[in-house]
Amino acid sequence: MAVVIGGTGGIGAALVAGLQAQGFEVLALGRRTQPALDYTDEATVAACAQHVAARLVETDLPLVRLIVATGFLHGQTAGGHNAEPERSWQHLNADALQHNFLINAIGPALVVRHFLPLLPRQGCCVAAFLSARVGSIGDNALGGWYAYRASKAALNQLVHTSAIELARRNKEALCVVLHPGTVDTRLSKPFAKTGLQVRPADEAASDLLAVIDALPAGSSGQFFDHKGLAIPW
Ligand SMILES: NC(=O)c1ccc[n+]([C@@H]2O[C@H](COP(=O)([O-])OP(=O)(O)OC[C@H]3O[C@@H](n4cnc5c(N)ncnc54)[C@H](OP(=O)(O)O)[C@@H]3O)[C@@H](O)[C@H]2O)c1
């Protein structure tokens, strides 16, 4: 079985279709699914995990793919503010920072808490969290986008730490951070006009699934791009 959290987003929906084409039974979870999963309410994350646990028992299938495809770059925050990526420290705003951290780091941390225990205790399985190259501190030469960069860096640390704990439960389980490349979705749309090269979501999903399928033993806790190349932290 495969679970895609954020399975109703641009890349998430393409990942759901790609996993189905690979023959997986796929459960897509998001704010508009039944049950719904919303990071602003941890109880919904817990309830969705219980729903998945029940489905695993019913089908007698192991959870071998858990993909977290949620994320936030711009738009309405939980505090009612319209957030844009900051071009300067002058634009730093507590509400926008909080929302970026909530969706990009705290929400996935709640997924770690409630969903990683559902992975099998033996045999190969993969938990993959979509982050962004701009979350790399080592790769940051341009500056700007403070909240998105910092919240993705926090996500990277959370996933790396989770991979260490996961290895104590199942040595064959892999837990990685992935950068999808620049993809034509709602998230990238406002920035496409600046001449950014964007790829269709189905192409990005197929690249990401190929990277996941080819992850070598010992790659848990690492950060890869859509070509399978390691990205510096
Ligand atoms: N597109 C790119 O060029 C690009 C580049 C680098 C990294 N990424 C990363 O790739 C991932 C997927 O992005 P995308 O381009 O597919 O963006 P997207 O189409 O905007 O999808 C964002 C997803 O996040 C979910 N989400 C937002 N707020 C949420 C909340 N409160 N609770 C639960 N889920 C919530 C959305 O759920 P709903 O469907 O319910 O709205 C949606 O599934 C993100 O982590 C993003 O940072 C994207």
The ligand as an ORCA input file, in Angstrom:
! r2SCAN-3c Opt
* xyz 0 1
  N       6.226     23.202     -7.519
  C       7.518     23.419     -7.405
  O       8.149     24.004     -8.306
  C       8.266     22.926     -6.187
  C       9.654     23.178     -6.112
  C      10.364     22.735     -5.003
  C       9.700     22.065     -3.990
  N       8.343     21.853     -4.065
  C       7.702     21.156     -2.957
  O       6.898     20.097     -3.458
  C       5.785     19.886     -2.566
  C       4.487     19.863     -3.353
  O       4.283     21.157     -3.897
  P       3.278     21.458     -5.118
  O       4.076     22.206     -6.106
  O       2.561     20.216     -5.507
  O       2.289     22.510     -4.414
  P       0.703     22.581     -4.341
  O       0.084     22.144     -5.617
  O       0.414     23.971     -3.847
  O       0.351     21.517     -3.203
  C       0.540     21.828     -1.856
  C      -0.054     20.739     -1.009
  O       0.059     21.132      0.381
  C      -1.186     20.886      0.998
  N      -1.459     21.748      2.139
  C      -1.414     23.092      2.191
  N      -1.844     23.514      3.397
  C      -2.156     22.400      4.110
  C      -2.675     22.171      5.412
  N      -3.014     23.170      6.257
  N      -2.854     20.897      5.823
  C      -2.576     19.852      5.011
  N      -2.105     20.012      3.744
  C      -1.909     21.264      3.319
  C      -2.207     21.167     -0.112
  O      -3.430     20.577      0.252
  P      -4.806     20.902     -0.500
  O      -4.779     20.063     -1.742
  O      -5.820     20.479      0.501
  O      -4.798     22.387     -0.793
  C      -1.539     20.497     -1.291
  O      -1.784     19.117     -1.277
  C       5.886     20.981     -1.499
  O       6.548     20.482     -0.370
  C       6.735     22.050     -2.175
  O       7.403     22.856     -1.227
  C       7.619     22.269     -5.145
*
